[in-house]
Amino acid sequence: MPDGQQRAIRQLMASPQRFLNRELSWLQFNQRVLDEADNPAHPLLERLRFLSISASNLDEFDMVRYAGLREQVRAGVTKPSQDGLTPAQQVSEIETASLRLIAAQLDQWRKLKAEMAEQGIFVLEPDDLTRKERAELQDYFNTNIFPILTPLAVDPAHPFPFIPNLGFTIAFDLESETGGEGQVGIVPMPTFVRRFIRLQTGTKPGIRFIPLEDVIGMFLGTLFPGFKEAGRCLFRIVRDSDIEIEEESEDLIREFEVLLKQRRRGRIVR
């Protein structure tokens, strides 16, 4: 073998380019999962399931693997991994790749929602509802949703509330109906109510759903009397759920109890 070729082989064997970054490779795998949601060879609702799997995979990745890298950065770790990337470089590249993946997930949801409508499965907005459906939803809201909601005001007298991991929350920009000072209202969405509410069969064809957040917005006056909605934002918190167990701990059960309580209030990672 020529000396030049041997030298090139030795350089390659010593180069970090031989390795793929574990975290970025995982994100590429999750992109391939999302690609299955765009595969017309699968049944439509199976494609929706692939989209859901891709989203839950990303949540788990952020809670454990991405969160662990952020902790390394916070601790000042600068040693590169075998692929040559430091924790800070990995965090930066993961954030860029994750934003692309989330944007692709949103685009895919819009596409699937349109295809479901063609097959008679509708995800509606409040303006799409009939008068009868609005009346039925108000009864459903008053009976099943309103009793378990906890509307909160955010102002200097009321600090921002704690939002649990993976908790959906609606933030409302509220205007006073009497011309007084506006405020910000927070409504954590209950976890044991279906995210999409199926409407009763009526004169309209197909299977019809409406998102829970839209139902809450429709009856906002019940939650914040004297105010009307000027704008809203739906957001969700993803927290650091990575835990490290000291195997030589004297009481492993106690160690788990403490760490699980701490994990509930882990740092926000997304």
N, C-alpha and C positions, 0 to 999 in steps of 0.2 A: 504494500500500500504506500503511495507517495507520501513524503513527509508533510506536504501541505494539507493533504486530506486527513492525515492523522492529527495534525494540529487543529484542524477545524472540528474534528470529532471530540478532541479533548476540551476545546473551548465550549462546545455545545453541552458536554456532560457536566461542565462546571457552571453552566448558565442557568439562571432561574427561569428562562424561557421554556425549559423542558416541562415545567409544571403549569397546570391550570389552577387558578385561584379557586378554592373550595366554595366560597360564598358566591362569587360571580357565576361559577358553573351551576350552582343550585338555582340562581335566578334565571339562567338560560333554560334549565329544565322546567321551571315553572312557566316560562313563556311557551314552551312546547305543550304544556298542559292547556294553557289558554288557547293555543292554536287549534286544539281539538274542538273548542267551542265554535270555531268557524268552519268546521269540516262538515259539508253537507251530506256526507255519507252516514252521519249519525242522526238518529231521531232528534227532533227539535228540542224536546225537554231534556234529553241526555246532553245536548250541547249546553243547555242552561246549567245543568249539573256540573259540567266541566268548568264553566265560568265561576260557579260557587266554590269549587274545589281550589281553583287558582287563587281566589281571594282569601280563603281560610288558610291556605298554605303560606301566603305572604304574611298574614298576621302572626302565625307561629314562628316564621323566620325572623320577623322583627322583634318578637318578644324574647327570643333566646339568642340566636346567633348574631344578629345585628346589635342587639343590646349588649352582648358580651364584648364586642369590638369597641363600642362606645365607652365601656368601662375601662378597657385597656388604654384608650386615648386619654381618658380622664386621669388615669393613674400614671400617665407619662411614659407608657411603653412605646419604644421606637424601633425595637428589633423587627426586621422584616421577616415575613414568612418565607417558605421555600420558593414561592413564586416571585419573590423580590419586592412585595408590597408591604409597607408599614401599616399598622392598624389605622392611622389617619388616612392614608391613601385608599385603603379598602373601604372605609366609611364613606369617603367622597364618591368613589365609583359605585358603591352600593346605592347611595342616595340617587345618583343620576339614573341608574338602571331601574330602580324601583319606581321613580316618577314616570318613566316610559311605560313600565308595566301597568301601573295604575291607570294611565291615560288610555292604554290599549284595552283594559278591562271595561272602562266606561264606554268606549266606542263600541265594544262588542255587546254590552248590555243594550245600548240604543238599537243596534242592529237586530238583536234577538227579540226585543220588544216589538219592533215593527213586523218581524216575521211571525211572532205569536199572534199579532192582531190579524194578520192575513188568514190564520188558522182558527180564528174565533176566540182567542184568549186575549183579553184586553186589560191593560194596566192603565187606569184612567186618572185624569186630573179633576179637581172639583168642578171646573166649568163643563165637563163632559157629562155630569150627572143629571138625571131627570129630577123633577120636583118630588116624585114619590121616593126615589132613592135617597134624596137629601133628608126627607122626613124619617125614613127608616134608619138612616145613619145617625141622626140626632138621637133617636131612641136608643140605638146601640151604644152611642157615646155616653149618654147619661147613665146607662145601666152598667156597662162593662169597662169603660175606659176612665171616665171622670173620677170615680171613687178611688182609683189607685194612682192618680197623677199627683205630683208634688211640684206645682209651679213655684219658682223662686225669683225674686227680684235681685238684681246685681247693682249695688250702689255703695257709697262709702260706709253706710250703716250695715250692709249685708255683703260680706266678702264673697268672692267667687267660690261656689260650692265644690266639694270633692266629686270628681267624676270617676267611677270605677273603670277598671280595665275592660275594653271592648264595649263600653257603654255608649249607646247612641243618645245624643242630646240635641234638642232644638233650641237655638238662641233667637229670640225675637227682638227686633228693634221696634219699640212701642211708642206710639204718639198718643197724647192725651186727647180725648174727645171734647174736652172743655177748653182746650188751648193752654193747659198747664204744661209743666215740664215733663218731657218724655223719660223713658227709662229702658233698660235692657232686661228682658225676662228670659229665664232659663227653664226649660221643661225636660227633665230626664225621661226618656221613653221607657216604659215598663218592659222588662225582659220576658215576662210570661204572657204577653199578648202577641198574637200573630202580627208580623210586620206588614203583611198584605191582607186586607180584609175583603172577603168575598161577598159581593152584593147578592141580594136575593134575586131569583129569576123573575123577570118581568117582561115587558113588551120588547125590550131590546134583545137582539140575538147574541149568542155567544156566552162565554164565561167571563164575568167582569169583576175586576179587583180594583182596590184603591189603597195606596200606601197609608200606613198608620199616621205618619207625620202630616199628611194632607188632611186627614180627618181631625187631628188635633188643631191644625191651623184654621179649619172651617169654623170651629166653635171656640175660638180664642177668647171671645168676650166672656165666656163662662169662667175662664181661668184668671183673666185680668180684667175685671169690670172697670169700665171707664176708659179703656185704652183700645186702640185699633192697631193693626199691624202695618208697619212701614217697610219692613223687610224681614227676612229670616235666613238662617244658616243652619244646616244640619251637619253635625260633626260627630266624630267618634274618637275616643282616646285609646291608644295602644301603649301599654306600660311594660317596663322591663320585668319579665317573669323568670329570668334565669336565676337559679339558686346553686350555691356551692355547699356541699355537705362535708364537714370534717369527719372522716371515717373513724378517727380516734376519739370522737366526742364521748364523754362519760354517759350521756343520756341521749341517744339518737332520736327517740320519740319527742323529747322536749326540743331538741334541735330542729326537727321538722316543724313542730308547732310554731316556733318563733319565726323561722324562715317563711313559712306560708303566710303568717300574719304580715310580715314585712313586704312580701311580694304583692299583697293587695294594694299597697301604696308605693309600688315601684316607680322609678323615674319614667316620665313620658318619653317614648321613643318615636311616636308618630301621632 
